Structure formats: C-alpha cells, structure tokens
Amino acid sequence: MAQDFPLRDRSSRITRTLGVCATLSLPALWASGILGDALSWQVTTALTVTLALLCLVIPSARLEATVKILVIIASSSIALCIADTALRLFAGKLVYYRAHSELLRRDVRHPGLSHYLPDTLSDRDTFGDLAAMSGDPSHRIHRREVFQTDARGFRNTTRPGHTQFDLIVLGDSFGMGLGSTQEKTWTSILKRQGHSLYNLSMPATCAAHGAARVALELPTLPLTQDATIVVPVYVGNDLEECSEETDRVLAERATSGIDTARIAVEDYRSRSPLRQFGMRLVYRWLFADPVVTSRQLSDGRPVLFYKPHVRAAQLSASEVERSRNFSVMTRALQEIQTVANHHHGSMLVVILPTKEEIYGGILRGESNPTAPQGSSGLATALQAFCATHHMRCVDLTPQLFEAAHTAFTRGDLLWWTDDSHWNHEGHTVAARLIGQALKTQ
C-alpha cells in the first residue's frame, strides 16, 4: 500500500497542472473578443491568476472536482475560440452582409483612423443597414455589391502613380458609397465624366477624421494645380461624431511596438463573428425602443427610417452653434482649408441631408411625402460659418427635395428602402449636383 503514495502524489501533480493549464483558456477567450468589454484584460488576468492559485493550494480531497469544473469551462472557451476563428477564416460572407464590415481595419499607427484591407476585390449579394438592424428578412432589398480597394486601403480602382488628381473626397459612408456597387457610386460617375478623383472617404467618420487623413495622405498624392478637396458633411451623425473625445484620439500616435500591438489586438477583438451574432440577437430582441421605423408606400413596399437621424435633423441652428462638437467640426474644416491652400487647391463643403429629412412626409404619413421642409439646423449653422470664413459651401437639401419629388412621381426613391444611404438613382443625382457645384466655384 505504501507504494500507492508516489502514484497518488504524481497523479495529484498532474491534476493540478491540468487545472492550471485549463485557466489559460480565459486569456484565449479574452483575445477572441467574443465577450467584448464584459471580459476586460484586468478581469481576465485576475481570474486566471486566482484560479491558477486555487488549483495549486486546494486540498487534494476537493482537487478532482474543482479541476473537472475548470476543464469544462476551458473546453467550452476553447470551442468558442475555435468556432470564432473558423468563422473569421472561412465564412466571411455568412458573417458579414457587406464587404465594408469584413474588410475594415484600424490604422495601427494612428488609433483614430481606419482603412480597408489593401488590394482586395469583393463581389457579393448585400442588403441595407437598416434591414440588418431591424432583423426582418422581408425588409431586405438584395443587390449585387462590387467593392474594390487600392494599395492604400481605400475604395478606389485608380492607383496613385503618374496620374494627377483634380478631386480629393474626404467623406464618410456617403463619400465612399456604402450600400451600392462601386461603379454606381457618385464618385465613380464623376470619374467617368472626366474628373481624376481619389477617394479618401471612410464610414463612421467626420470632418475631424478628414483633417487628420488629408494631412497624412495628401503629401504623397500627385495633384493638379487647381485640385479641389470635397468634404461631404452628413446631417445625420457628423456632428455627433466630431466630439472632443474623437479629437483627442486623433491626436494620439503609436510611438512604440507595444502601442501598435495593442491597437492590432483591439482591432482583432472588435471583429469577433460570434460577438457580432450575439449583439444582433440582443439588438433585435431586448431593445424596448427600436431605432428603426418602418412605413409603407402606396404600392405596399416597406421603407425604413432611422430615429437618431430624425433627432439630429431637428436640432436648431442655435443648438448646433452652442455645441462643443460644432467647434471641433469647424476647426477641422479650417485645417482642411489650410492644407488645400498649401497645395494651391481649394475646398468645397457639401452638406448632405438625411433620408428622414427628404422623406419625412412618408415617415409622418402625410399626403405629400416629398414636400420641401427647409434645411436642418446643422446646414444653416454650417453655411453661416463657411460664409464668415470664406469657404465654399453648398447645401444639397433643396435640390435633393426637388429631385426626390420628381423621382417619386414615377414611383422611384433616391434612397434604398432598406438603407440609410442613396440607391443608384440617388448617386446619379448626387453626382450631377456636386458636379454642378464644382463648375460654379
């Protein structure tokens, strides 16, 4: 019987080692990003160390049961990590309904900026962002989306080389044509009309991002002597996104390998497919006040609207001017103008109204769904600022109202019914209006 003790001791050591190794599944679960911020690195470290110490000091009588529990937790965590990795590698089109979400990456040198995977071509079936939010498949308008990026990671088919550009576009999702196939976007239309255009637009950005982007990219882009920097400003969310926090993050730079590694890890974690699936379920089933509203046209087609964009357009000019975010936005526009002047060019600010402004009548159930309602407070405040500072600015709201009315009489809209962005007809109208504004400056 005495010979059994070495065997028991060795078995106990093996069991304890197995328990300690099982705790390492927690850092793997954190790195995957599946649980998002609910599992921070501080909590992960504390749990891992605590459980490892527990395995080392727990009495032998309770060791086996404790390790069994840890192994079950570890097995589940590792299975989730493997599934998450497999979805990243092999099921991109299943996870991401549009190429933008799959290809987007944070800039490891500049924490506040982003880009796409360079030299990438995606061709897939897609549908609108509002339909994705609503979670109702009957709302979806399926269409083909070709999405191509260049060597710099922007949505362009033209590669910077010996070509000199006469237009640089610094916009958000409207600037890069989110929701539409590449050849149908307004920037592609302007290219076919003779402009040499380079698009630096990235979704979920504002003028503050544009100022940082143009300062970084413009020195390496060949320009004509009279090049114009076009800065679309979207009423729906640009004021909100031009926050002091955004300004602070954009001022940061990755100064060491540790900084770039941290940003790369954060970017990897943010793209967890399992987390995205989970958030969709939470968004659809737990929110008491959905942010997407559906209305029906006379022919029965559903049209989706986004409530936060309604509230943004309802701000008065005085409310906008008092906002600290407006100071961030206008300061960024002045920085862009300074860069444009330095390169012997000019700047054109283009104010873009929301779908909820242009089709507010449909949202409110009025008999004349495209009756002009006037420009937003942001448009009014921004035009006044540009006039004071001698900046060229055009508000497309009145012209888009007129174009929307004309299209509506023949049964067409300028926006996708399931999306917050322009459809192909909307891009055609936008290209015409922006082209006219460029000719008159």
ABEGO torsion letter per residue (X at the ends): XAAAAAAAAAAAAAAAAAAAAAAAAAAAAAAAGAAEAABBAAAAAAAAAAAAAAAAABBAAAAAAAAAAAAAAAAAAAAAAAAAAAAAAAAAAAABABAAAAABBBBAABAABBBBBBGBBBBBBBBBAAAAAAGBAAABBBBBBBBBBBAAGBBBABBBBABBBABBBBBBAAAAGBGBBAAABAAAAAAAAGBBBBBABBBGBBAAAAAAAAAAAAAABBBBAABBBBBBBBAAAAAAABBAAAAAAAABBBABAAAAAAAAAAAAAAABAAAAAAAAAAAAAABABBABBBBBBAAGBBBBBBAAAAAAAABBAAAAAABAAAAAAAAAAAAAAAAAAAAGBBBBBBBBBBAAAAAAAAAAGBABAABBAEBBAAAAAAAAAAAAAGBBBBBAAAAAAAAAAAAAAAGBBABBAABABBBAAAAAAAAAAAAAAAAAX
